[in-house]
């Protein structure tokens, strides 16, 4: 009978259990085009680190509900049924059974301030969780930006290598034509073929880097592929690695980081929570007072009939005061104070770490800006060098080696410019994160929860 009853409950509860499990959100197809803004917005909703941080906030909200329960009335239904040998029965006449059913209620009237302290601490910890979410979002979106820039760098590197191969193919064709005309030896044809062959592996590597960079970006934004069609699709990435100079003042940057870095704000909240825990630990120095009451049905000692049961209510107060607990409370207070001091030291340590991070980010940005400015001039000079060497080679006043060296220098200059622009954009993104600035495509990261 019991098993049938349990099975019936399980069957009744099953629809509710399955109803609580939301259906997985459909994964969109790979878009035709993908820009940085779209990648950032998609990552805010789908990046796994961000989703886990949101769940930690829900966990803290559940803990707040749990702590609040101590300040609310607690009602329980209790019951018992026992059978015994009549020889050990203490009732008159002797009985071989006993039962009781009751509804009991308890309301905490005073808990030495422990309930309030615990609730205050938990609310502060929830605020710290919101700040942790901001930090996780900033870190995750920095990774998205960096990997999106990696894709753009790989794409542009492919173009540079393709241009290099095209130039070398033209040089090979020119060398063959001059060889057939008898103006150069076969050595120049062979050298042009070798240079072309050496350039093709660089193009192959650039294409592979583009594929791997695309997969890493997909991982950062949290895109899970579920169809065979999407496996063969690669979006057209919209955007360029441009160099747009930006200036930051050191003192203003340090002040901004101290005020806006969510990590520092979070540790400040943790310090507050630990201070509340000191009050919670002290609460056991004081007495507790509860209002209690019950209404029950009890077996009559003179009858075994259920209809003869006695019933009634009770109400009263209960108090407990640990006058001496072996200094257990003193030990808990000492622990709480030490934890609060540790939290304060951690805050100071992280503040120093953030200041160093800001200084390092500013130095990296300055270095990247100088390299990007220099690269612009070098590319222009290299392009002019190739033009002049081609003209001189056509006039017979320059050798094939001069032309090849100019082309190699141009390819290297273009690659250096791409790398410099990439480094500048990454350095700028790192600095903004170090300052605690939200992503430009996200007005309020905390609202994303």
C-alpha positions in Angstrom: 0.0 0.0 0.0 2.8 2.4 0.9 4.6 1.7 -2.4 1.4 2.4 -4.3 0.9 5.6 -2.5 4.6 6.7 -3.1 4.2 5.9 -6.8 1.0 7.9 -7.0 2.8 10.9 -5.5 5.7 10.5 -7.9 3.3 10.5 -10.9 1.5 13.5 -9.6 4.7 15.4 -9.0 6.3 14.5 -12.3 4.5 17.0 -14.5 5.5 19.8 -12.1 9.1 18.7 -12.1 9.3 18.5 -15.9 7.5 21.9 -16.1 10.2 23.5 -14.1 12.9 22.5 -16.6 13.0 25.2 -19.3 13.4 24.1 -22.9 16.9 24.9 -24.2 17.1 28.2 -26.2 17.5 27.6 -29.9 21.0 28.3 -31.2 20.9 30.9 -34.0 22.5 30.1 -37.4 25.9 31.5 -38.1 25.2 35.1 -39.4 26.3 36.3 -42.8 28.2 39.2 -41.2 29.5 39.6 -37.7 30.7 42.9 -36.2 32.2 43.5 -32.8 29.0 45.0 -31.3 27.0 41.9 -32.2 29.7 39.6 -30.7 29.7 41.6 -27.5 26.0 41.6 -27.1 25.7 37.9 -27.8 28.5 37.2 -25.3 26.7 39.1 -22.5 23.8 36.6 -22.7 25.7 33.4 -23.6 29.2 33.5 -22.3 29.5 30.7 -19.7 31.5 32.7 -17.2 28.9 35.4 -17.2 26.1 32.9 -16.9 27.8 31.2 -13.9 28.2 34.6 -12.2 24.4 35.2 -12.6 23.7 31.9 -11.0 25.9 32.9 -8.1 23.7 35.9 -7.5 20.6 33.7 -7.5 22.5 31.5 -4.9 23.0 34.5 -2.7 19.3 35.5 -3.0 18.4 32.0 -1.8 20.7 32.4 1.2 19.0 35.7 2.0 15.6 33.9 2.0 17.1 31.2 4.2 18.4 33.8 6.8 15.1 35.6 6.7 13.3 32.4 7.6 14.8 32.7 11.1 12.9 36.0 11.7 9.5 34.5 10.5 7.2 32.1 12.3 8.0 28.5 11.9 5.1 26.1 11.9 5.4 22.3 11.9 3.1 19.3 12.1 4.4 16.5 14.4 2.9 13.2 15.2 3.9 9.8 16.6 2.4 6.4 17.1 4.0 3.6 19.2 3.1 0.1 20.4 4.5 -1.4 23.6 4.2 -4.3 26.0 1.5 -3.6 28.5 3.8 -4.6 31.3 5.9 -1.5 30.8 2.9 0.8 30.3 2.7 3.7 32.8 -1.0 4.4 32.2 -3.9 3.0 34.2 -5.4 0.8 33.0 -2.3 -0.4 31.1 -2.3 0.2 27.3 -0.2 -1.3 24.5 -0.2 1.8 22.3 0.2 5.5 22.3 -0.2 8.3 19.8 -0.1 12.1 19.5 -0.7 14.7 16.7 0.1 18.4 17.1 0.7 21.6 15.2 3.6 23.6 16.7 4.6 27.2 16.1 7.6 29.2 17.1 8.4 32.8 16.6 11.8 34.3 17.5 11.2 37.5 19.6 14.9 38.2 20.4 18.0 36.5 19.2 20.7 38.7 20.6 20.9 40.7 17.3 22.1 37.6 15.5 19.3 37.4 13.0 19.7 41.1 11.9 23.5 40.8 11.7 23.3 37.7 9.6 20.7 39.2 7.3 22.7 42.4 6.9 25.8 40.4 6.1 24.0 38.3 3.5 22.6 41.4 1.8 26.1 42.9 1.6 27.4 39.6 0.1 24.7 39.8 -2.5 25.8 43.3 -3.4 29.3 41.9 -3.7 28.0 39.2 -6.0 26.5 41.9 -8.3 29.9 43.6 -8.4 31.5 40.2 -9.1 29.1 40.0 -12.1 30.4 43.3 -13.4 34.0 42.1 -13.0 33.2 38.9 -14.9 31.4 40.8 -17.6 34.4 43.2 -18.0 36.9 40.3 -18.2 34.7 38.2 -20.5 34.1 41.1 -22.9 37.8 42.0 -22.9 38.5 38.4 -24.0 35.8 38.8 -26.7 37.3 42.0 -28.0 40.8 40.5 -28.0 39.8 37.5 -29.9 37.7 39.5 -32.3 40.8 41.6 -33.0 42.7 38.3 -33.4 40.3 37.4 -36.2 40.7 40.7 -37.9 44.5 40.5 -37.6 44.5 37.0 -39.2 42.1 38.2 -41.9 44.3 41.2 -42.8 47.5 39.0 -42.6 46.0 36.8 -45.2 45.5 39.8 -47.5 49.1 40.9 -47.0 50.4 37.5 -47.7 48.2 37.2 -50.8 49.5 40.6 -52.0 53.0 39.3 -51.4 52.4 36.2 -53.4 50.8 38.2 -56.2 53.9 40.5 -56.3 56.2 37.5 -56.4 54.1 35.9 -59.2 54.4 39.1 -61.2 58.1 39.1 -60.5 58.4 35.5 -61.7 56.4 36.3 -64.9 58.6 39.3 -65.5 61.8 37.3 -65.0 60.6 34.6 -67.4 59.8 37.2 -70.0 63.2 38.8 -69.7 64.9 35.4 -69.8 63.1 34.5 -73.0 64.2 37.8 -74.4 67.7 36.9 -73.5 68.3 39.9 -71.2 68.7 37.9 -68.0 70.0 34.4 -67.1 68.0 31.4 -65.9 69.3 32.1 -62.4 66.9 35.1 -61.9 64.0 32.8 -62.9 65.1 30.2 -60.4 65.5 32.8 -57.7 62.0 34.2 -58.4 60.5 30.7 -58.2 62.2 30.0 -54.9 61.0 33.3 -53.4 57.4 32.5 -54.5 57.6 29.0 -53.1 58.9 30.4 -49.8 56.0 32.9 -49.6 53.2 30.3 -50.0 53.7 28.6 -46.5 53.2 32.0 -44.9 49.9 32.3 -46.6 48.9 28.8 -45.6 49.8 29.6 -41.9 47.8 32.8 -42.1 44.7 31.0 -43.3 45.0 28.4 -40.5 45.4 31.2 -37.9 42.2 32.7 -39.2 40.3 29.4 -38.7 41.7 28.9 -35.2 41.0 32.5 -34.2 37.4 32.1 -35.4 36.9 29.1 -33.2 38.4 30.8 -30.2 36.1 33.7 -30.7 33.1 31.3 -30.9 34.2 29.9 -27.6 34.4 33.3 -26.0 31.0 34.4 -27.0 29.5 31.1 -26.0 28.2 30.0 -29.4 27.5 26.2 -29.4 27.2 24.7 -32.9 24.4 22.2 -33.2 24.0 21.7 -37.0 26.2 20.4 -39.8 25.4 23.5 -41.9 26.9 25.8 -39.3 30.1 23.8 -39.3 30.8 24.9 -42.9 29.8 28.5 -42.3 32.1 31.4 -41.5 30.7 34.9 -41.2 32.1 37.9 -42.9 33.8 39.8 -40.1 33.1 43.4 -40.3 35.7 45.9 -38.9 39.2 47.0 -39.3 42.2 47.4 -37.1 42.4 51.1 -37.1 44.8 53.3 -35.1 42.8 56.1 -33.4 45.0 57.8 -30.8 43.6 58.3 -27.3 45.2 60.1 -24.4 44.9 59.2 -20.7 46.3 61.1 -17.6 48.0 58.9 -15.1 46.5 60.5 -11.9 43.0 60.6 -13.4 43.3 57.0 -14.5 44.4 55.9 -11.0 41.5 57.8 -9.4 39.1 56.3 -11.9 40.3 52.8 -11.2 40.0 53.2 -7.4 36.4 54.4 -7.8 35.1 52.2 -10.6 37.0 48.9 -10.5 34.3 46.3 -9.5 36.9 44.1 -7.9 37.8 46.8 -5.4 34.2 47.7 -4.8 33.5 44.0 -4.2 36.3 43.6 -1.7 35.0 46.7 0.1 31.6 44.9 0.4 33.3 41.8 1.7 35.0 43.9 4.4 31.5 45.2 5.4 30.1 41.7 5.5 32.9 40.5 7.7 32.2 43.3 10.1 28.6 42.2 10.3 29.8 38.7 11.1 31.6 40.1 14.2 28.2 41.3 15.5 26.7 37.9 14.6 29.4 36.1 16.5 28.8 38.4 19.5 25.0 37.6 19.5 25.5 34.4 21.5 26.7 36.5 24.4 23.1 37.5 24.8 20.0 35.5 25.6 17.3 34.3 23.1 13.6 34.6 23.5 11.0 32.6 21.5 7.2 32.7 21.5 6.0 29.1 21.3 2.5 27.5 20.9 0.9 24.3 19.9 -2.5 22.6 19.4 -2.6 18.8 19.6 -4.5 15.6 19.9 -3.2 13.1 22.4 -4.2 9.6 23.5 -6.3 9.3 26.6 -4.4 7.2 29.2 -7.7 5.6 30.2 -8.9 4.5 26.7 -7.5 3.0 23.5 -10.2 4.6 21.4 -9.2 7.4 19.0 -12.5 9.2 19.7 -11.6 9.5 23.4 -8.4 11.4 22.6 -7.6 14.5 24.5 -7.1 17.8 22.7 -6.0 21.3 23.6 -3.6 24.1 23.1 -0.5 25.5 24.8 1.2 28.9 24.5 4.3 30.4 26.2 7.8 31.7 25.9 11.1 30.0 25.9 14.4 31.6 26.7 18.0 30.4 26.5 21.1 32.1 27.8 24.5 30.5 27.7 26.0 31.9 30.8 29.3 30.1 30.3 30.0 28.2 27.1 33.7 27.4 27.7 34.7 30.6 25.8 33.3 29.2 22.5 31.7 32.5 21.7 34.9 34.4 22.4 36.7 32.1 20.0 34.1 32.8 17.3 34.4 36.5 17.8 38.2 36.3 17.6 37.8 34.4 14.3 35.4 36.9 12.9 37.6 39.8 13.8 40.6 38.1 12.2 38.6 37.4 9.0 37.6 41.1 8.9 41.2 42.2 9.2 42.2 39.7 6.5 39.5 41.1 4.2 40.8 44.6 4.8 44.4 43.5 4.0 43.1 41.8 0.8 41.4 45.1 -0.2 44.7 47.0 0.3 46.6 44.4 -1.6 44.1 44.5 -4.5 44.2 48.3 -4.6 47.9 48.2 -5.0 47.6 45.5 -7.7 45.1 47.6 -9.6 47.3 50.7 -9.5 50.2 48.6 -10.9 47.9 47.2 -13.5 46.8 50.7 -14.6 50.4 51.9 -14.8 51.3 48.9 -16.9 48.3 49.3 -19.2 49.2 53.0 -19.7 52.8 52.1 -20.6 51.6 49.4 -23.0 49.2 51.8 -24.7 52.0 54.4 -25.1 54.4 51.8 -26.6 51.7 50.6 -29.0 50.8 54.1 -30.0 54.4 54.9 -30.8 54.8 51.7 -32.8 51.6 52.4 -34.7 52.7 55.9 -35.6 56.0 54.7 -36.8 54.5 51.9 -38.9 52.4 54.3 -40.9 55.6 56.1 -42.2 57.4 52.8 -42.8 54.7 51.3 -45.0 54.6 54.5 -47.1 58.4 54.4 -47.5 58.3 50.6 -48.4 55.6 51.1 -51.0 57.7 53.9 -52.6 60.8 51.7 -52.5 59.0 48.9 -54.4 57.8 51.3 -57.0 61.3 52.8 -57.5 63.0 49.3 -57.6 60.5 48.1 -60.2 61.1 51.2 -62.3 64.9 50.8 -62.0 64.7 47.1 -62.7 62.7 47.8 -65.9 65.3 50.4 -66.9 68.2 47.9 -66.2 69.7 50.0 -63.4 68.7 47.7 -60.6 69.0 44.0 -60.0 66.4 41.4 -59.4 67.7 41.1 -55.8 67.0 44.8 -55.2 63.3 44.2 -56.3 62.9 41.1 -54.1 64.4 42.8 -51.1 62.1 45.8 -51.6 59.1 43.5 -51.8 60.1 41.6 -48.7 60.6 44.9 -46.8 57.1 46.0 -47.9 55.5 42.7 -46.7 57.3 43.0 -43.4 56.2 46.7 -43.0 52.6 45.8 -43.7 52.7 43.0 -41.2 54.3 45.3 -38.7 51.6 47.9 -39.2 48.9 45.3 -38.7 50.6 44.0 -35.5 51.1 47.5 -34.2 47.4 48.5 -34.8 46.3 45.2 -33.3 48.5 45.8 -30.2 47.2 49.3 -29.8 43.5 48.2 -29.9 44.2 45.4 -27.4 46.2 47.8 -25.2 43.3 50.3 -25.2 40.8 47.6 -24.4 43.1 46.4 -21.5 43.4 49.9 -20.2 39.6 50.5 -20.2 39.1 47.3 -18.3 41.9 48.3 -15.8 40.0 51.6 -15.2 36.8 49.7 -14.6 35.0 51.3 -17.6 32.1 49.2 -19.0 32.3 48.1 -22.6 31.2 50.9 -25.0 28.5 48.6 -26.3 27.1 48.0 -22.9 25.6 50.9 -21.0 25.2 49.2 -17.7 26.9 45.8 -17.2 25.1 45.2 -13.9 21.7 45.5 -15.7 22.7 42.5 -17.7 21.9 40.2 -14.7 
